[in-house]
Amino acid sequence: MSRTKAGILIATLVLALAGCTDEAPTAPQPSRAALAWKLVWNDEFEGGAGGRPSARDWILSTGTGYRGGASQWGTGEVETMTDAAANVHLDGAGHLAIVPLRAGGGAGRWTSARVESRRTDFAAPAGGAVRIEASLRMPDVTGPQAAGYWSAFWALGEPARPVAATNWPHIGEWDIMENVNGRDSVWHTLHCGTPIGGPCNETTGLGSGELPCSGCRTAYHTYAIEHDRSVSPEELRWYVDDRNTFTVRADRVDQATWSAANHHGFFVILNVAMGGAFPAPFGGGPTPATKPGVPMLVDRVAVRTAAGRG
């Protein structure tokens, strides 16, 4: 979700409406079922109502951007991220709630939360694979009341953290689930290469376009990405409820761009933004009609790796 160059926020994101599918591989590929997955990290958000996500596992990033990084998180979103319990808490039923709220001063002022994993080393081993997944429910709001909502589950390349993501998108971003303005849909995207244009068509990135996601506001669904280095060319595969919904293969870009974006660790991010570059082409940001307090609910997050084959 991070487009960290503040001056390139809006124009090309409207291209996300266009669908995008990669060609079938030219050679037989090993079966995905042959991957022997091992759980390396997870959180099921157990705890009493109003409790905090584990400080051992999570960081709450606050404000309107990383210190030293782009303003408004580089995307033009209007909320201020906080660590207040009203914006981020356990619901007591095994879920993490991320809740956007209207702040004082009018329709354009909001607070919300951005939750990031402390670990930044989630990576596919050479010849193996990594899978990052979450079971979550998108904010259950639609129509005029959903204007400006932008919920996301994503991962950012490890090299971003020490430098406030000023090296985006070179270091890679995997948008596993994005949803805007209460639409019954989901987007998947790889961001890589240079900040404008380049091999990854930034700032839009290499994306799935808008995909239907019936029931994703009203029920929990599992969203996942796999980086598989056991096949040639390597693949990034996105899934909704274990159905492969989008794939990007390494031969889509040059080797240096692919390696810089994917051959390192990642950290996980969960957040609900308000307004900004992505909602803009789909009805715009929050208005006086936008309903505050509708959460994204996260049931669990898990990361698995698989060693190289044979």
N, C-alpha and C positions, 0 to 999 in steps of 0.2 A: 504493500500500500504506500510505501514511502516514495515520493518523487521529490528528492531532496534539493533540486535546483529551483529556487523560488521563482525565477522568472519564466518558467516553462510549464505553467500549471494546467492550462485548460484546453488549448486548441485541438490537440490530436486525440484526446480520450474519446471523442465521439466515434472514432473509428472502431471502438470496441464492439459496436453493434454488428460488425461483420463477422461471420463465422470463420473458423480457421481449422483445418484438419491437415495432418501430415500424411504423406504418401506411405503405403505399406512398405515394410522393409524388403529389400531385394534378395535377402538370404534367409533361410529358416532360422528362427530365434529359439533359444532354450526356453522351456516352459517356465512361466512365472511361478507356478506351483512348486518348482524344484528349489526355490529359494527357502532356506531354513532360517526363519526369522527368530531373533532373540530379543526379548524386551530389555532395553537399556535405561529407560526412564519413563515415569508416568505420574500422573496425579489424578485422583478421582474426587477431589474436593469434598472430602468428608469433614464434618465439623458442625458446630452449632450455628444456628441462624445468626447472622450479623458478624460472624467471624471473618478473619482475614485470610487470604490465600497465603500459603506457606512462604515465610520470608527466606527459608532455606532454598526454595525452588524458584521464587519469582521476585522480580523487581517491578515496582510501580513507577513508571516514567511519568513525570508531571510537567505541567506548564504547557507552552505552545510550541515546543520544539526541543531538541537536544541542545544543551549548552554548547555554543560554538557552531551549531548547525543552522540549517535553514529555518526561517520563521514559519509559523503555522504548519509545522511538520513537513514543509516543502510541498504541500498539496492544496493550500488555501482553505483548509477546514477551519471552522470558526470556534470550536469548543476549546476550553482549557481543561487539560487532563489533570485529575487530582488523585490523591490517595485517601479521600474521604470515604467512610463506610457507606454513605448514601450513594456513591458512584460505583463502588466495587466491594462485594462481600459474598460470603457463602450464604446460601439460602436455607441451610439446615436440612435439605433433602438430597444432598450429594451433588449440588451444582454451584458453579461460580456465576454470579450475576454481575454483568457490566451494564450500568444504568445511566443513560444520558438524561440530564436534568436541565431545565431552563433556569438560567441565572437571572438575577435582577437586572433591569435595564432594557428589556425589550426582547423581541423575537430572535434577534441575532446573537444573543449571549447565552452560552451553554457550558455545562461542565460534563465530563465523562471520565473514562478511565482507559489506560493503556497498560496491559500486563505483559511483561517480557520474561522469558526464562533466564535464570542466572547462567545456566550452561550455554556455551556457544559452540560446543564441539560435536554437534549432531551432524555426522558426515558419513557418506558411503565409503567403506574401505576400498582400496584398489582391488578391482575384480569382484567386488561385492555390491551391496545395496543398502540404502537407508529408507525407512518409511516413517513419515510424520503424519499423525492422524488425530482428529478430535471428533467427538460426538457432541453436537451442539444444536441449539434451536435459535434460528434467526429471530430478531425482534418481531413480535407478532403485531404488526401495525401496517396499514396499507392505505392507499388513497391519499387525500390531502393531509391526513394526520401523520403520514410517513415522510413528508417532504424533508429532505436533508439527511435522513438516516443513512449511515454508511458503516455496516458491520463487516469485520474482516478477521480471518484466521490466516496467518502468513508466517514466513520465515525470512530472515535477513542474514546475509553473509557475515560470518564472524568478524572479518576485518572492518566492518562498519562501526562496531561499538567503540573502539578506542579513539576514533576521529569524528564522532558525531554524524556518521553516515555521509560525510562530505565526499567520499569516494563512490557514491552511488551513481549509476547502476553497475559500474564495472565489477563490483564484488558480488553481484547476484542478489536477486529477490525472488522468492517463490510465493506467489499469491495463491493460496490453496482454496480459500473460499472468500469471495467478496459479494456483497449484496447491497443494493442502493434503493432508496425511496420505496421500500415495501413491495418491490416487484417479486413475482414468483419465479425467480431466476437466480443463477449463480454465474460468476466469472472465474476463470483460472488464467494465470499469467506468469510468464518468466520475464523478468527485467534483467538486462545485461548490456554490455557494450558501452556506448558513449551516451552522454545526457540528452542529446538531440540527434535523431536519425540513427545512422550507423547500422550495424548488422542486426540489431534487435528492434529497430523501428521505434525508438524512444521519442516521446515519453509514453507511448501506448504499450510498448513491449510486444512480445510474442504471445498472443492470447487466444483463448477459445472463442471469443465473442460471447454474447449472451446465450446461456443455455437454460432451458426450462427446468424448474426445480419445484414441482408441485408438492405442497404440504410442508415445505421447508420452514415456513413461519410458524406452523402449528404443531410440529412434531420434531423429535430429535432425529438427525441424520448424521452419518459418519462421512467426513471429508478427509481426504488423504492425498499425499504426494509420495511417490517413490522415485529416488534417483538410483538407477540401475546401471552399474558399471560392469556387470557380468555379460552384457550383450554388446554387439558391435553393429552399428554405432551405439554409444551410450544413449539411454533414454531418461527423460523426465515424464512420468505418467501420473495423471490426476485421476482421482476416483471419487464418486459419490455412492455411498452404500456398496462399496467394492465393485462398482461398475466403472470400467475405464472410460472416462468422458473426454479426455484430451491427452495428447502425447506430443512432446517436442523431442526430436532426436538431435544428437550432437552434430550431424552433418548439415543441420539447418544454418549453422554459423561457422566461422573459422575456428580452428582448434584453440588458438590463443584466447579468443573471446569465451569459448565454452569452458576452458580450464579456469580462467580467472573468475568466472561466475559460479562455478560448481565444485571445484576441487579443493574444498576446505570446509570447515565447520559452519553450522548455521545456528541461530537462536530463534525461538518460537515467540510470536506476538499474537495477542488477542486484544481487540479494541473495538469500540464503537465511536466513530467520528461523526461530526455533524457538518454538513455542507462540504464545499470544496470542489476539486476538479472533477471527480468522478460523478457525483450526483448532478452536476451542472447540466449535462446533456439530457438528463432524464427527468426534467421538471424543476431542477434547481435545489437551492438550499432550504433551510428551515424558514417557515413563515409563522405568523400568529396562529395558524391552524394546526401546526405541528404539535403532536401530542408528546409531552415529556414522560419520562419514567418507564418506558417500555424496554425491558432488558434483553440483551443477548445472554442466553443461559448455556453454560458449558458443562456437560456431564463428565467428560474425561478428556485427557490428552495423553498420548503415548508416542514413544519413539522406539523403533525397532531397527536392528541392523542384521544383515546377513553376510556371512563370510563369502569369499570367492568360491566358485564352483570347482570341485575336484582338484 
